[in-house]
Amino acid sequence: MSFLFGSLKNMKTYIIKIFYIYGYVPISSMRLKTIILISLGILTFQDSYSQKPVQVIPLADSTGFTVESSTKDLGNGFYDHGVASPISNHRGVVTTVDGNGRNVVLVWLFDHRGGYALLMIDALSGKSEEFPIQFDPKQDTPYSSILSSDNKFYTLFRDHFTEFDPVKRAFTFTKGTMPQMAMAMTEDDKGKIWAVTYPNSGIVSFDPKSRELKDYGYVNKENWRQYQRALAADDSGWIYFGLGNASTQIFAFDPKTGVAKGILPSNERRLGQALVYRDLNGKVYGQTTGTVDDEWYELYKGQGKKIGLYKNRQLKPITTGSQNLFDTNFPDGKVLKTLDLVDRILITEDPKTKKSTKVNFNYTSDGAIVMGIGTAPDSTIVGGTAFPMRFFNYNLKQDKWVNRAALGQFNALVNQKNKVYFGVYNGGHLIEWNPAKRWVRTVQGNKDSNPIYYANAGHDIVRPFRIIAHPDGKTVIMGGTPEYGLTGGGLLFWDNNTQKSQLLSDSDVVKDQSSISLVPLPNGKLLGGTTTVPGTGGEKKANEALVYIMDMATKKIEWQKVLFHGAQEYSEMRVGPEGLIYGIVDKKTFFVFDAASKSIVHQQDIAAKFGLTTAEQSPRIFVEGPKGEFYLLFAKGGIVKITPQTYEMKLIATSPGPIKAGGDYLSGRIFFVSGSHLYSYKLTPGN
């Protein structure tokens, strides 16, 4: 794999080492055969995972780009239409020098596979070099990193702490830790590197001199996933970190005993993120939530005391931060002005002469995370990607891609009256795209934008899970999970006639739960299915998910019930034949619900035979064909047709790659997402 061998050159060196270790002559025929098979396997594996740099082609209207594309026939009716968004996202950028004293930029690269490489770019020439991560990222990625005082670049993710040396142009240390990834990192006065990790507040230290990595394990227990966005060391050696999101806390950690203690009393803990920072006076200072009005705690030698407002702050310079770290100052005073991973452009400036230097660079990418796809009214396939946040559409007839910057992460989508509506993370934004009009970047308040901005759901919906168009032709409804740290999401109703929205909280719908499935019913009713998942970093409070029926006119819940005891989500529900509701519970159970009698008329375990259904933040598990027939998409690649009335599940095809996200029908094909690629399956008569 590329993350194991890094390059073809490295892989060949590895094979040579195998021969050296086993001995080349004399050698047994069995051993020779084994080594040859291993070597051929490595060559094949390397080739299957190797990527090539992509050349983006700007659109004529300068609103985005396209790429050269050529659909590949994968056999058995499957087609690969290419990567939806062939660009990566940075997860931390620092400016430093290499072994020759040249200015270089170090970039953690992230695509749908996770944090896959360290990109090193010469700031003057644009020459770039990639250094693959030395372990399988398994879709995890850096959330914090630090450039140390002795010019080493560190991060910790997917249970591995790693050190990159720009002078040696190599990873010089990698070792496993307790799960999972650093949310904050710092350097103490003796040069030790410290990290605090999600989701259970693990503490890790690394001594660059002795090369010792010490994993202290988890130091705090909560019933929610813990986020730590600030970490600092005082000059006596004590370590402090700020905790969030469900309930803030400041912890003081003693490296000698390995014990952490909370500083904030229970009545001061609140929703948000606690802040700590290291001051030049050797002490650490912290706030409950890091807001302007918060009074400060002075933290030293494991003790904390309130000092009111603290205005004489002098932060100790440490080059560290979250995944958004963007260090711009080179050691010689030059400044990094632009690092564009889309157009592959790097711009630096000399503040003394005001002279700018622009260079082009390149890198490999297997494409961004695809959140899901749907068929637009103009008969193109549309969707959005995450990190970076992009919009894309694919024209099957022309075999052409269009890719543009998006307002955010397009989680959910639906069509109504030749328009496409997107539910957007982060913020629960509702926007409308008209494919018949030219693209104009979305700006809130600009009525000429296309997509045009309509509404947002505030704290009640930050991560949209479902958006539907009501048959009345005017109403769009969106559900999802709430703000970070909160529990229970609401519903947003948008009226296209009045151009007004109405927002309900979870207390108005189902307390401490969020709506992941929505289905319009006759007579002005709405059927909803919930998930018990809280907002990111929030506390899970509900024990099992349920379904409900709401009156659209009054927005009141008329009925609710737990249909499946122990269920955590109603992954998707759709109106099937004869007005019955098809549904999926926990991605493993298919059921048919009669809304009139409020009863289940059929249920069956589908996971035992086909595995779990596909998923994403807005699962599009069901695909409806041109004649009202329904198909199910499974994560392992199965495409299953549902037989009406008997509900027999017929496997009609198995994708050559896993189905990451669904799913829609267009021109005789079922389209879905595999990895970062758009795939389709061409239906045949009888299927």
NORMOWO-V651727 format. One record per residue. N is the residue number from 1. RES is the residue in three letters. SS is DSSP state (helix for helix, strand for strand, loop for the rest). OMEGA is omega as a letter, one per 20 degrees, with the letter a starting at -180 (NA if undefined). Layout:
{{N/RES/SS/OMEGA} {N/RES/SS/OMEGA}}
//
This chain:
{{1/MET/loop/a} {2/SER/helix/a} {3/PHE/helix/r} {4/LEU/helix/a} {5/PHE/helix/r} {6/GLY/loop/a} {7/SER/loop/r} {8/LEU/helix/r} {9/LYS/helix/r} {10/ASN/helix/a} {11/MET/helix/r} {12/LYS/helix/r} {13/THR/helix/r} {14/TYR/helix/r} {15/ILE/helix/r} {16/ILE/helix/r} {17/LYS/helix/r} {18/ILE/helix/r} {19/PHE/helix/a} {20/TYR/helix/a} {21/ILE/helix/a} {22/TYR/helix/a} {23/GLY/loop/a} {24/TYR/loop/r} {25/VAL/loop/i} {26/PRO/loop/a} {27/ILE/loop/r} {28/SER/loop/r} {29/SER/helix/r} {30/MET/helix/a} {31/ARG/helix/r} {32/LEU/helix/r} {33/LYS/helix/a} {34/THR/helix/a} {35/ILE/helix/r} {36/ILE/helix/r} {37/LEU/helix/r} {38/ILE/helix/a} {39/SER/helix/r} {40/LEU/helix/r} {41/GLY/helix/r} {42/ILE/helix/r} {43/LEU/helix/r} {44/THR/helix/a} {45/PHE/helix/a} {46/GLN/helix/a} {47/ASP/helix/a} {48/SER/helix/a} {49/TYR/helix/a} {50/SER/loop/a} {51/GLN/loop/r} {52/LYS/loop/r} {53/PRO/loop/a} {54/VAL/loop/r} {55/GLN/loop/r} {56/VAL/loop/a} {57/ILE/strand/a} {58/PRO/strand/r} {59/LEU/loop/a} {60/ALA/loop/a} {61/ASP/loop/r} {62/SER/loop/a} {63/THR/loop/a} {64/GLY/strand/a} {65/PHE/strand/r} {66/THR/strand/r} {67/VAL/loop/r} {68/GLU/loop/a} {69/SER/loop/r} {70/SER/loop/a} {71/THR/loop/a} {72/LYS/strand/r} {73/ASP/strand/a} {74/LEU/strand/a} {75/GLY/strand/r} {76/ASN/loop/r} {77/GLY/loop/a} {78/PHE/strand/a} {79/TYR/strand/r} {80/ASP/strand/a} {81/HIS/strand/r} {82/GLY/strand/a} {83/VAL/strand/a} {84/ALA/loop/a} {85/SER/loop/a} {86/PRO/loop/r} {87/ILE/loop/a} {88/SER/loop/r} {89/ASN/strand/r} {90/HIS/strand/r} {91/ARG/strand/a} {92/GLY/strand/a} {93/VAL/strand/r} {94/VAL/strand/r} {95/THR/strand/a} {96/THR/strand/r} {97/VAL/strand/r} {98/ASP/loop/a} {99/GLY/loop/r} {100/ASN/loop/r} {101/GLY/loop/a} {102/ARG/loop/r} {103/ASN/strand/r} {104/VAL/strand/r} {105/VAL/strand/r} {106/LEU/strand/a} {107/VAL/strand/r} {108/TRP/strand/a} {109/LEU/strand/a} {110/PHE/strand/r} {111/ASP/strand/a} {112/HIS/loop/r} {113/ARG/loop/a} {114/GLY/strand/r} {115/GLY/strand/a} {116/TYR/strand/a} {117/ALA/strand/r} {118/LEU/strand/r} {119/LEU/strand/r} {120/MET/strand/a} {121/ILE/strand/r} {122/ASP/strand/a} {123/ALA/loop/a} {124/LEU/loop/a} {125/SER/loop/a} {126/GLY/loop/r} {127/LYS/loop/a} {128/SER/strand/r} {129/GLU/strand/r} {130/GLU/strand/r} {131/PHE/strand/a} {132/PRO/strand/r} {133/ILE/loop/a} {134/GLN/loop/r} {135/PHE/loop/r} {136/ASP/loop/a} {137/PRO/loop/r} {138/LYS/loop/r} {139/GLN/loop/r} {140/ASP/loop/a} {141/THR/loop/r} {142/PRO/loop/r} {143/TYR/loop/r} {144/SER/strand/r} {145/SER/strand/a} {146/ILE/strand/r} {147/LEU/strand/a} {148/SER/loop/a} {149/SER/loop/r} {150/ASP/loop/r} {151/ASN/loop/r} {152/LYS/strand/a} {153/PHE/strand/a} {154/TYR/strand/r} {155/THR/strand/r} {156/LEU/strand/r} {157/PHE/strand/a} {158/ARG/loop/r} {159/ASP/loop/r} {160/HIS/strand/r} {161/PHE/strand/a} {162/THR/strand/a} {163/GLU/strand/r} {164/PHE/strand/a} {165/ASP/strand/a} {166/PRO/loop/r} {167/VAL/loop/r} {168/LYS/loop/a} {169/ARG/loop/a} {170/ALA/strand/r} {171/PHE/strand/a} {172/THR/strand/r} {173/PHE/strand/r} {174/THR/strand/a} {175/LYS/strand/a} {176/GLY/strand/r} {177/THR/loop/r} {178/MET/loop/r} {179/PRO/loop/j} {180/GLN/loop/a} {181/MET/strand/r} {182/ALA/strand/r} {183/MET/strand/r} {184/ALA/strand/a} {185/MET/strand/r} {186/THR/strand/r} {187/GLU/strand/r} {188/ASP/loop/a} {189/ASP/loop/r} {190/LYS/loop/r} {191/GLY/loop/r} {192/LYS/loop/r} {193/ILE/strand/a} {194/TRP/strand/r} {195/ALA/strand/r} {196/VAL/strand/a} {197/THR/strand/r} {198/TYR/strand/j} {199/PRO/loop/a} {200/ASN/loop/r} {201/SER/loop/r} {202/GLY/strand/r} {203/ILE/strand/r} {204/VAL/strand/r} {205/SER/strand/r} {206/PHE/strand/r} {207/ASP/strand/a} {208/PRO/loop/a} {209/LYS/loop/a} {210/SER/loop/a} {211/ARG/loop/r} {212/GLU/strand/r} {213/LEU/strand/r} {214/LYS/strand/r} {215/ASP/strand/a} {216/TYR/strand/a} {217/GLY/strand/a} {218/TYR/strand/a} {219/VAL/loop/r} {220/ASN/loop/a} {221/LYS/loop/r} {222/GLU/loop/r} {223/ASN/loop/r} {224/TRP/strand/a} {225/ARG/loop/a} {226/GLN/loop/r} {227/TYR/strand/r} {228/GLN/strand/a} {229/ARG/strand/r} {230/ALA/strand/a} {231/LEU/strand/a} {232/ALA/strand/r} {233/ALA/strand/r} {234/ASP/loop/a} {235/ASP/loop/r} {236/SER/loop/r} {237/GLY/loop/r} {238/TRP/loop/a} {239/ILE/strand/a} {240/TYR/strand/r} {241/PHE/strand/r} {242/GLY/strand/a} {243/LEU/strand/r} {244/GLY/strand/j} {245/ASN/strand/a} {246/ALA/loop/a} {247/SER/loop/a} {248/THR/loop/r} {249/GLN/strand/r} {250/ILE/strand/a} {251/PHE/strand/r} {252/ALA/strand/a} {253/PHE/strand/r} {254/ASP/strand/a} {255/PRO/loop/a} {256/LYS/loop/a} {257/THR/loop/a} {258/GLY/loop/a} {259/VAL/strand/r} {260/ALA/strand/r} {261/LYS/strand/r} {262/GLY/strand/r} {263/ILE/loop/a} {264/LEU/loop/r} {265/PRO/loop/a} {266/SER/helix/a} {267/ASN/helix/r} {268/GLU/helix/r} {269/ARG/loop/a} {270/ARG/loop/r} {271/LEU/loop/r} {272/GLY/strand/a} {273/GLN/strand/r} {274/ALA/loop/a} {275/LEU/strand/r} {276/VAL/strand/r} {277/TYR/strand/r} {278/ARG/strand/r} {279/ASP/strand/r} {280/LEU/loop/r} {281/ASN/loop/r} {282/GLY/loop/a} {283/LYS/loop/r} {284/VAL/strand/a} {285/TYR/strand/a} {286/GLY/strand/r} {287/GLN/strand/a} {288/THR/loop/r} {289/THR/loop/r} {290/GLY/loop/r} {291/THR/loop/a} {292/VAL/loop/a} {293/ASP/loop/a} {294/ASP/loop/r} {295/GLU/loop/a} {296/TRP/strand/r} {297/TYR/strand/r} {298/GLU/strand/a} {299/LEU/strand/a} {300/TYR/strand/r} {301/LYS/loop/r} {302/GLY/loop/a} {303/GLN/strand/r} {304/GLY/strand/r} {305/LYS/strand/r} {306/LYS/strand/r} {307/ILE/strand/a} {308/GLY/strand/r} {309/LEU/loop/a} {310/TYR/loop/a} {311/LYS/loop/a} {312/ASN/loop/a} {313/ARG/loop/r} {314/GLN/loop/a} {315/LEU/strand/r} {316/LYS/loop/a} {317/PRO/loop/r} {318/ILE/loop/a} {319/THR/strand/a} {320/THR/strand/r} {321/GLY/strand/r} {322/SER/strand/r} {323/GLN/loop/r} {324/ASN/loop/r} {325/LEU/loop/r} {326/PHE/strand/a} {327/ASP/loop/a} {328/THR/loop/a} {329/ASN/strand/r} {330/PHE/loop/r} {331/PRO/loop/a} {332/ASP/loop/r} {333/GLY/loop/r} {334/LYS/loop/a} {335/VAL/strand/r} {336/LEU/strand/a} {337/LYS/strand/a} {338/THR/strand/r} {339/LEU/strand/a} {340/ASP/strand/a} {341/LEU/loop/r} {342/VAL/loop/a} {343/ASP/loop/r} {344/ARG/loop/a} {345/ILE/strand/r} {346/LEU/strand/a} {347/ILE/strand/r} {348/THR/strand/a} {349/GLU/strand/r} {350/ASP/strand/a} {351/PRO/loop/a} {352/LYS/loop/a} {353/THR/loop/a} {354/LYS/loop/r} {355/LYS/strand/r} {356/SER/strand/r} {357/THR/strand/a} {358/LYS/strand/r} {359/VAL/strand/r} {360/ASN/strand/r} {361/PHE/loop/r} {362/ASN/loop/r} {363/TYR/loop/r} {364/THR/loop/r} {365/SER/loop/r} {366/ASP/loop/r} {367/GLY/loop/a} {368/ALA/loop/r} {369/ILE/strand/r} {370/VAL/strand/a} {371/MET/strand/a} {372/GLY/strand/a} {373/ILE/strand/r} {374/GLY/strand/r} {375/THR/strand/a} {376/ALA/loop/r} {377/PRO/loop/r} {378/ASP/loop/r} {379/SER/loop/r} {380/THR/loop/r} {381/ILE/strand/a} {382/VAL/strand/r} {383/GLY/strand/a} {384/GLY/strand/r} {385/THR/strand/r} {386/ALA/strand/r} {387/PHE/loop/j} {388/PRO/loop/a} {389/MET/loop/a} {390/ARG/strand/r} {391/PHE/strand/r} {392/PHE/strand/r} {393/ASN/strand/a} {394/TYR/strand/r} {395/ASN/strand/a} {396/LEU/loop/a} {397/LYS/loop/a} {398/GLN/loop/a} {399/ASP/loop/a} {400/LYS/strand/r} {401/TRP/strand/r} {402/VAL/strand/a} {403/ASN/strand/a} {404/ARG/strand/r} {405/ALA/strand/a} {406/ALA/loop/r} {407/LEU/loop/a} {408/GLY/loop/a} {409/GLN/strand/a} {410/PHE/strand/a} {411/ASN/strand/a} {412/ALA/strand/a} {413/LEU/strand/r} {414/VAL/strand/r} {415/ASN/strand/r} {416/GLN/strand/r} {417/LYS/loop/r} {418/ASN/loop/r} {419/LYS/strand/r} {420/VAL/strand/r} {421/TYR/strand/a} {422/PHE/strand/r} {423/GLY/strand/a} {424/VAL/strand/r} {425/TYR/strand/j} {426/ASN/loop/r} {427/GLY/loop/r} {428/GLY/loop/a} {429/HIS/strand/r} {430/LEU/strand/r} {431/ILE/strand/a} {432/GLU/strand/r} {433/TRP/strand/r} {434/ASN/loop/a} {435/PRO/loop/a} {436/ALA/loop/a} {437/LYS/loop/a} {438/ARG/loop/a} {439/TRP/loop/r} {440/VAL/strand/a} {441/ARG/loop/a} {442/THR/loop/r} {443/VAL/loop/a} {444/GLN/loop/a} {445/GLY/loop/r} {446/ASN/loop/a} {447/LYS/loop/r} {448/ASP/loop/r} {449/SER/loop/r} {450/ASN/strand/j} {451/PRO/loop/r} {452/ILE/strand/a} {453/TYR/strand/a} {454/TYR/strand/a} {455/ALA/strand/r} {456/ASN/strand/a} {457/ALA/loop/r} {458/GLY/loop/a} {459/HIS/loop/a} {460/ASP/loop/r} {461/ILE/loop/r} {462/VAL/loop/a} {463/ARG/strand/a} {464/PRO/strand/r} {465/PHE/strand/a} {466/ARG/strand/r} {467/ILE/strand/a} {468/ILE/strand/r} {469/ALA/strand/a} {470/HIS/loop/r} {471/PRO/loop/r} {472/ASP/loop/r} {473/GLY/loop/a} {474/LYS/loop/a} {475/THR/strand/r} {476/VAL/strand/a} {477/ILE/strand/a} {478/MET/strand/r} {479/GLY/strand/r} {480/GLY/strand/a} {481/THR/strand/a} {482/PRO/loop/r} {483/GLU/loop/r} {484/TYR/loop/r} {485/GLY/loop/a} {486/LEU/loop/r} {487/THR/loop/r} {488/GLY/loop/r} {489/GLY/loop/a} {490/GLY/loop/r} {491/LEU/strand/r} {492/LEU/strand/r} {493/PHE/strand/r} {494/TRP/strand/r} {495/ASP/strand/a} {496/ASN/loop/r} {497/ASN/loop/a} {498/THR/loop/a} {499/GLN/loop/r} {500/LYS/strand/r} {501/SER/strand/r} {502/GLN/strand/a} {503/LEU/strand/r} {504/LEU/strand/r} {505/SER/loop/r} {506/ASP/helix/r} {507/SER/helix/r} {508/ASP/helix/a} {509/VAL/loop/r} {510/VAL/loop/a} {511/LYS/loop/r} {512/ASP/loop/r} {513/GLN/loop/a} {514/SER/strand/a} {515/SER/strand/r} {516/ILE/strand/r} {517/SER/strand/r} {518/LEU/strand/a} {519/VAL/strand/r} {520/PRO/strand/r} {521/LEU/strand/r} {522/PRO/loop/r} {523/ASN/loop/r} {524/GLY/loop/r} {525/LYS/strand/r} {526/LEU/strand/r} {527/LEU/strand/r} {528/GLY/strand/r} {529/GLY/strand/a} {530/THR/strand/r} {531/THR/strand/r} {532/THR/loop/a} {533/VAL/loop/r} {534/PRO/loop/r} {535/GLY/loop/a} {536/THR/loop/a} {537/GLY/loop/r} {538/GLY/loop/a} {539/GLU/strand/r} {540/LYS/loop/a} {541/LYS/loop/a} {542/ALA/loop/a} {543/ASN/loop/a} {544/GLU/loop/a} {545/ALA/loop/a} {546/LEU/loop/r} {547/VAL/strand/a} {548/TYR/strand/r} {549/ILE/strand/a} {550/MET/strand/r} {551/ASP/strand/a} {552/MET/loop/a} {553/ALA/loop/a} {554/THR/loop/a} {555/LYS/loop/r} {556/LYS/strand/r} {557/ILE/strand/a} {558/GLU/strand/a} {559/TRP/strand/r} {560/GLN/strand/a} {561/LYS/strand/r} {562/VAL/loop/a} {563/LEU/loop/a} {564/PHE/loop/a} {565/HIS/loop/a} {566/GLY/loop/a} {567/ALA/loop/a} {568/GLN/loop/r} {569/GLU/strand/r} {570/TYR/strand/a} {571/SER/strand/r} {572/GLU/strand/r} {573/MET/strand/r} {574/ARG/strand/r} {575/VAL/strand/r} {576/GLY/loop/r} {577/PRO/helix/r} {578/GLU/helix/r} {579/GLY/helix/r} {580/LEU/loop/a} {581/ILE/strand/r} {582/TYR/strand/a} {583/GLY/strand/r} {584/ILE/strand/r} {585/VAL/strand/r} {586/ASP/loop/r} {587/LYS/loop/a} {588/LYS/loop/a} {589/THR/strand/r} {590/PHE/strand/r} {591/PHE/strand/r} {592/VAL/strand/a} {593/PHE/strand/r} {594/ASP/strand/a} {595/ALA/loop/r} {596/ALA/loop/a} {597/SER/loop/a} {598/LYS/loop/a} {599/SER/strand/r} {600/ILE/strand/a} {601/VAL/strand/r} {602/HIS/strand/r} {603/GLN/strand/r} {604/GLN/strand/r} {605/ASP/strand/r} {606/ILE/loop/a} {607/ALA/helix/a} {608/ALA/helix/a} {609/LYS/helix/a} {610/PHE/helix/a} {611/GLY/loop/r} {612/LEU/loop/r} {613/THR/strand/r} {614/THR/loop/a} {615/ALA/loop/r} {616/GLU/loop/a} {617/GLN/loop/r} {618/SER/loop/a} {619/PRO/loop/r} {620/ARG/loop/a} {621/ILE/loop/a} {622/PHE/strand/r} {623/VAL/strand/a} {624/GLU/strand/a} {625/GLY/loop/a} {626/PRO/loop/a} {627/LYS/loop/r} {628/GLY/loop/r} {629/GLU/loop/a} {630/PHE/strand/r} {631/TYR/strand/r} {632/LEU/strand/r} {633/LEU/strand/a} {634/PHE/strand/a} {635/ALA/loop/a} {636/LYS/loop/r} {637/GLY/loop/a} {638/GLY/strand/r} {639/ILE/strand/a} {640/VAL/strand/r} {641/LYS/strand/a} {642/ILE/strand/r} {643/THR/loop/a} {644/PRO/loop/r} {645/GLN/loop/r} {646/THR/loop/a} {647/TYR/loop/r} {648/GLU/loop/a} {649/MET/strand/a} {650/LYS/strand/r} {651/LEU/strand/a} {652/ILE/strand/r} {653/ALA/strand/r} {654/THR/strand/a} {655/SER/loop/r} {656/PRO/loop/r} {657/GLY/loop/r} {658/PRO/loop/r} {659/ILE/loop/a} {660/LYS/loop/a} {661/ALA/strand/r} {662/GLY/strand/h} {663/GLY/strand/r} {664/ASP/strand/a} {665/TYR/strand/r} {666/LEU/strand/r} {667/SER/loop/r} {668/GLY/loop/a} {669/ARG/strand/r} {670/ILE/strand/r} {671/PHE/strand/r} {672/PHE/strand/a} {673/VAL/strand/r} {674/SER/strand/a} {675/GLY/loop/r} {676/SER/loop/a} {677/HIS/strand/r} {678/LEU/strand/r} {679/TYR/strand/r} {680/SER/strand/r} {681/TYR/strand/a} {682/LYS/strand/a} {683/LEU/loop/r} {684/THR/loop/r} {685/PRO/loop/a} {686/GLY/loop/r} {687/ASN/loop/NA}}
//
